[in-house]
Every structure is written in C-alpha cells, then in structure tokens.
Amino acid sequence: MTRVKMCGLMNRKDVDLCVQAGVHMVGFVVDYPIPVPWNLTMAEAKKLIQQVPPFVSTCVVTGGSVEKILALVKKTCPNVVQLHYKETLQEVKELAHQLNLRGIKTIKALRIDDSGICDFEIADPTMAARELAKTGISAILVDSYTISKPGGTGVMVDLPTFRIIQHESSLPVILAGGLNPANILSIINKNRPYAVDVLTGIEKRPGYKEQVKIDRFMKNVQSIE
C-alpha cells in the first residue's frame, strides 16, 4: 500500500483523526522561515509530537540554517525532518549526516514550478534528484511550487516531472501537491508513488482538518491493490 503523510497538523483533535484513520506519518510545520498558515512554535510542536502514539511516525517540516534546524530537532524530537525551503546541497548533506547520528531520517523537498523547474540550486529535476541521492537523505518529496506559496499550494504537481524524478532517483520518491480525496485514487494508480503527502486537500480551512475528507482519502488509498 502507498504510504500516507498528512501534514500541517496544529491541534490534538486533528492528530487523533489522522491516527484513527490509519495514516503512516503526521507532519508539523515548525518555525518555517516565512509566514504560512500552519506554522507552530517549537514548544507547540513538541507537545503535539509527544502525544502521537507508537507506530505512527512524526515529521517536522521546516527550513533554514543547519544550526537552527539542529536546535529545533533537539527540542522537538521527531522521527523525520523534512527540509522544505532553500537549503543548499551542502546544507542538506550536513543535516542528513547530523540527523542520521541522532537516528532521525531526512526528507528533502524538490519544489517544482509549472514549467518543470526546481526551486533549488540545481534547476534540472533529474540532476537534482541524482545529486540529492548522494547526500545521505532517506527520500525525496516532489511538491508543487508557486512564487506566493512555498508549500500547501493546493496546486497539482507537474506529474510528468514527478515520473522523471521517480525513474531517475535511487531513493523513495514522495508525491505532494494538489492531492485530495477525489483525485488520489487515479493519481496513485497512474504514478505509483512510494508515498503521498496531503495538506490542503483534507482541510476545511487552513489549520483545521475535516474528518470526512481524512477518512475518504485514506479509504481510497487503502482500496488500491
């Protein structure tokens, strides 16, 4: 079964809804470098992460300097860190190394615009995926990108570019961007991602999830053989 991460969680109720629905990973946006609706403080994230039961992974989604991220991780203690900003290849490598020493895995987001270009120091998706595979990270996440929103865009990711990265990458590739209960079945069937990451597609408004959407999303994923 395709693994599911539900992201942008901000309260205990929504964490519990995701856990009860059977998600594999819950994601918390913490100290993100620019304003987004889902931003938590380190203290808020730590409290929520401590309430997640065993066998459900926790992920902190953040960005910035190596020092800042390591300090954040020390405070919040997630299972996984998702780098979702403008980290350089060298910063990704350093963070993956330091986090691996702590038993924490690293995901790097490749944010793709509507012309198939990465918002990364390596603009070509194929080359970016190849170089990231050498850094020690555990997976690549392919997300849509717009100038106004670094993530949680609700915009469908460029699927042909996703498939190129998936084909070229030696790492697991996670699909994000524009996913929702109505389209997830066909998208998984056509693209077979290692995992999917949903945020706005299960919300009633920013920061508040909707149980019906969560349950429908999971049931559609679970129905795929």
N, C-alpha and C positions, 0 to 999 in steps of 0.2 A: 504494500500500500504506500502511496505517496505520503510523505510526512507533512505535517501541517504546523506552521507557526502562526499564532495570532498576536498581533503587535499593537503598540500604542495603548497598553492597559494602564489605567490610572486609579483603579479602586478595587477593593477586595471582592465586591459583588461580581465584577466582570471577570476577575481572575477565576473565581469559583465557577462561573458559567462556562468558561473555556475548559477548565479541568474536567467538569462533569460531561462535557461534550466529547472528550477524548483527544484533545489536542496534544501534540508531542512537545511543543515548546511555547512558552509565553514570553512576550517581548515587552521591555520597558524602555522608553526613550528617556535618557538621563543626561542632564547638563549638556544638551545639544548646543553647538556653538552659535546658532542663530535661532530666533523665535519660531517655534512650531507649537501647535495646539496641545501636543501630548507630552510636553516636557515635564519631567519630575526632578525634584532635588535628590541629592544622594540619600538623604535621610528618608524621604518618602519611598524611594526605590528599595532601599534596604528593608524597610518594614514589609513591603509587599512581597519581596523575594523570600523573606523568611516564612511567609505564610503559604508558599507553594509546596504541595506535598511531594514526597519522593516519587521518582519515576516520571515526573514532568520536568523538563529542562527549563532553565531560566536564562534569558538573554538580555544583556544591556546593550542598547543601541545608542551610540554616541559618536563623537568625533573631536579632533583637536590634537594637541601635542602628546607625545609619548608620556611625559611626566604627568600631565593632567589625567590621562586615561588610566595609568597605573594607580594613581591615587584614588580615583573613582572606584576601580575594581577592588582595591584593598578595603574600601568602605562598604561596598555593596555585596561582594562575594557571589557573583553569578557563575553559572556553568559555562557560559559562552559570551564573548564580546563581539558585537557586530560594528565594524568600522564603516560609517556611513557618511563621511564628509570628504574633505580634500586631502586625506593622508597621502603622503608620497610613498613610492615603492620602498624606500629605505625605512621610513617610519613603520610601514606595515610589517616589514621583516623584523625590525627591532621589537615591536609589540608582540608579534607572534612568538618570538623567542622567549621574551619575558613572561608572557602569559602561559606558554607551554610549561615553563618551570613551575608554575603555580597550579598546574593541572587544569587550566582553562583554555578552551578552544577559541579560535579566532575565525570570524567570517568577514570577508571584505566585500562591500557592495560596489558593483560596477553600475554606475548610473548612466543610462543610455538615452540620448535625446531622440527626437522623431526622425532624425536623419541617420541614425545608427552610429553616432559618435559618442565615445565615452567622455564623461566629465572626470578626467583622470590625466595624469601626466603623459600616459600613453593613450592617444586618442583612438587607435585602432583596436576594436574589441578582441580580435584574435591574438594580437601581440600582447595586449594587456593580460588576457587570461593565461597565456603561456608564461609570462614573467611573474605573475602572482602565484602561479603553481610552485615557483622556486622559493617562496618566502617563508614557508612553514605554516601557512594558514590551513584551515581544515575544509573550507568550502568558499565558493564564490556565489554572491547573490546578485542577480541581474534585475535591476529596477528601472522604471521609467524616470525621466528627469525633465523638469521644466525650470526656466530661469526663476520663476516665482516660488517654486516649491522644491526643496531638496529631496523630499520623500513624502509618502502619503498623498500622492498627487491624484489618485483615482483615475489616472490616465493609463490606458493599456500599454504595456511594454511592447517594444518592437520585437515580435515573435521570431521573424527570420534571423535577427541578430542574436536572440536568445539561443536559437538552434545552432548557430555557428559557434558560439561560445561553448555550448554543451558538447558539440562534436570535437572541438579542439582542446577542451580542458581535461586534464588528468584528475581534477578534483570534482567532487559533487557540485552540481550547479542548482541553485535555488531560484525559483521564479517568483517575482513580485511585480506589482504594478497593474492596477485596474482589475483585480480579481474580485469576484463576488459570487453569491450562491447560484445565480442564473447562468454564468459562463464557465464555472470551474470544471464541470464535467467534460465539456468539449475541449477545453484547453488542455487538461491533463491527458485526455485520450489522444490528442494530436501531437503533443510535445513531450510527454513522459518525463517531467522534471523529477529530480531526486526529492525535492520538497517544494512547497509553496508557502508564501508569506502574504497574509492578508491583513489590512488595516482598515481603510475607509469603507471597504465593501461589506463590513459587518457592523457598521456604526449607525445609530440613529441621529447622532450629532457628534462633532469632534470630542473625543474623550469618553464617550458613553456608547457601549456596545449594545446590540439588540439580540436578545436570546433567540428569537425566531431565525434571524439571519445566521447566527453562530451554528445553531442546530442543523439548519438546512445545508449550510456549507459543508459541515462535517459528514452529514449523511450522504451527500453527493460524492464526496471524496471516498468514503468507505464503500460506496456501491461499485467502485471500479475494480475490476479483477486484474 
